[in-house]
Amino acid sequence: MFDADEFRSALSQFATGVTVITTLDEEGQPHSMTANAFSSICLDPPTILVCVAHGTHTHGYVENTGRFGVNILKQQQQELGAYFAKRPEDRTDDVEYHYSESEDGVPVLDDSLVFFRCEVLGSHVYGDHTIYVGAVKELRRNESGAPLMFYDSRWYNPAEE
């Protein structure tokens, strides 16, 4: 058998891209959270999934709004990835970022590599997370830059290896 630390360590051997999930809080203000539990599901219709922990603010906001954005970060946005990985009350750094709005008001993290605006099609509670299936309703691409990656519990740039 294995414990949670060993399982976490094994999972760290899978290199992932880094995303920031965006939604609106109960006052209609932008809210963001770093996540790497993101995947495409199918092309027709365009569908993706994200996994959000129940203990996060994001979980409650997505439950309330029924929509979210996924912003794929560029290597130059590592500081944002680290910033939004913290709980909102722990974000004391002076990090500069800007949002624009999608067609229905979902925050778009400016200068991200790709943005997907999604409506929740369904959800599945498993353990301490909810898996949200999202219908992609809007897509924005920024053709410049390489993706920010995470591997072995650290930021990863294969070009530097």
C-alpha positions as CSV (number, residue, x, y, z in Angstrom):
1,M,0.0,0.0,0.0
2,F,1.1,3.6,-0.3
3,D,0.3,6.8,1.6
4,A,-0.9,10.2,0.3
5,D,2.7,11.6,0.2
6,E,3.9,8.8,-2.0
7,F,0.8,9.1,-4.3
8,R,1.4,12.9,-4.6
9,S,5.1,12.3,-5.4
10,A,4.2,9.7,-8.1
11,L,1.7,12.2,-9.7
12,S,4.4,14.9,-9.8
13,Q,6.1,12.8,-12.5
14,F,3.4,13.7,-15.0
15,A,4.2,17.1,-16.6
16,T,1.2,19.3,-16.9
17,G,0.3,22.7,-18.3
18,V,-0.8,25.3,-15.9
19,T,-4.2,27.0,-16.1
20,V,-6.0,29.6,-14.1
21,I,-9.7,29.0,-13.6
22,T,-11.7,32.3,-13.6
23,T,-15.3,32.9,-12.5
24,L,-17.3,35.6,-10.7
25,D,-17.7,35.8,-6.9
26,E,-21.1,36.6,-5.2
27,E,-20.6,40.3,-5.8
28,G,-19.8,39.9,-9.5
29,Q,-16.1,40.5,-9.1
30,P,-13.4,38.3,-10.8
31,H,-12.1,35.4,-8.9
32,S,-9.2,33.1,-10.0
33,M,-7.5,29.9,-9.0
34,T,-4.5,28.0,-10.5
35,A,-5.3,24.5,-11.6
36,N,-3.6,21.7,-13.5
37,A,-6.6,19.3,-13.4
38,F,-7.8,20.3,-16.8
39,S,-8.5,18.2,-19.9
40,S,-10.3,18.2,-23.2
41,I,-13.1,15.7,-23.4
42,C,-14.3,15.9,-27.0
43,L,-14.2,18.1,-30.1
44,D,-17.8,17.7,-31.2
45,P,-19.3,19.4,-29.3
46,P,-16.3,21.2,-27.8
47,T,-16.1,20.1,-24.2
48,I,-13.5,20.2,-21.4
49,L,-13.3,19.3,-17.8
50,V,-11.8,20.9,-14.7
51,C,-11.5,19.5,-11.2
52,V,-12.0,21.9,-8.3
53,A,-11.5,21.1,-4.6
54,H,-14.4,21.6,-2.3
55,G,-12.4,23.7,0.1
56,T,-11.8,26.4,-2.4
57,H,-13.7,29.6,-3.0
58,T,-13.8,28.7,-6.7
59,H,-15.9,25.6,-6.0
60,G,-18.7,27.7,-4.5
61,Y,-18.5,30.4,-7.2
62,V,-18.7,27.9,-10.1
63,E,-21.6,26.2,-8.3
64,N,-23.4,29.5,-8.1
65,T,-22.7,30.9,-11.5
66,G,-22.7,27.8,-13.6
67,R,-19.9,29.1,-15.8
68,F,-16.1,29.4,-15.7
69,G,-13.1,30.3,-17.8
70,V,-9.9,28.4,-18.3
71,N,-6.8,30.4,-19.1
72,I,-3.8,28.5,-20.2
73,L,-0.7,30.3,-19.0
74,K,2.5,31.2,-20.8
75,Q,6.0,30.7,-19.4
76,Q,6.2,34.4,-18.7
77,Q,3.2,34.1,-16.4
78,Q,4.8,31.9,-13.8
79,E,4.4,34.6,-11.2
80,L,0.6,34.6,-11.9
81,G,0.5,30.8,-11.6
82,A,2.1,31.0,-8.2
83,Y,0.0,33.9,-7.1
84,F,-3.4,32.3,-7.9
85,A,-2.3,29.0,-6.4
86,K,-2.6,30.7,-3.0
87,R,-5.9,31.1,-1.1
88,P,-7.3,34.7,-1.7
89,E,-6.6,35.7,1.9
90,D,-2.9,34.7,1.4
91,R,-2.3,36.7,-1.8
92,T,-0.3,39.5,-0.3
93,D,2.3,39.8,-3.1
94,D,2.2,42.8,-5.4
95,V,1.5,41.0,-8.6
96,E,0.2,42.9,-11.6
97,Y,-2.4,41.4,-13.8
98,H,-5.5,42.5,-15.8
99,Y,-8.8,41.0,-16.8
100,S,-11.1,41.7,-19.7
101,E,-14.6,40.3,-20.0
102,S,-15.9,37.4,-22.1
103,E,-19.2,37.7,-23.9
104,D,-21.1,36.8,-20.8
105,G,-18.9,38.5,-18.2
106,V,-16.5,35.6,-17.3
107,P,-13.1,37.1,-16.5
108,V,-10.4,36.6,-19.1
109,L,-6.9,36.8,-17.8
110,D,-5.2,39.1,-20.2
111,D,-2.2,37.8,-22.2
112,S,-2.9,34.1,-21.4
113,L,-2.0,31.7,-24.2
114,V,-5.6,30.4,-24.6
115,F,-8.9,31.2,-23.0
116,F,-12.0,29.0,-23.0
117,R,-15.3,30.3,-21.7
118,C,-17.5,27.4,-20.5
119,E,-21.0,26.7,-19.3
120,V,-21.3,23.9,-16.8
121,L,-23.0,20.9,-18.5
122,G,-22.7,18.6,-15.6
123,S,-20.7,17.8,-12.5
124,H,-19.6,14.8,-10.6
125,V,-18.6,14.9,-6.9
126,Y,-15.8,12.5,-6.1
127,G,-13.9,12.6,-2.9
128,D,-12.9,16.1,-2.0
129,H,-13.3,17.5,-5.6
130,T,-16.0,18.2,-8.1
131,I,-15.4,17.4,-11.7
132,Y,-17.0,20.0,-13.9
133,V,-17.8,19.3,-17.5
134,G,-17.9,22.5,-19.5
135,A,-19.4,23.3,-22.9
136,V,-16.9,25.6,-24.6
137,K,-18.8,28.7,-25.7
138,E,-16.0,31.0,-26.6
139,L,-12.3,30.6,-27.5
140,R,-9.5,33.2,-27.6
141,R,-6.0,32.5,-28.7
142,N,-2.7,34.4,-28.3
143,E,-0.3,33.0,-30.8
144,S,2.8,34.1,-29.1
145,G,4.6,32.3,-26.2
146,A,5.3,28.9,-24.9
147,P,3.1,27.2,-22.3
148,L,3.9,27.3,-18.6
149,M,4.5,23.8,-17.3
150,F,4.7,22.1,-13.9
151,Y,6.7,18.9,-13.3
152,D,8.3,17.2,-10.3
153,S,6.5,19.8,-8.0
154,R,8.2,22.7,-9.7
155,W,7.9,25.0,-12.7
156,Y,9.4,23.3,-15.7
157,N,10.8,24.5,-19.0
158,P,12.0,21.5,-21.1
159,A,14.0,23.9,-23.3
160,E,16.2,24.7,-20.3
161,E,17.1,21.0,-19.6
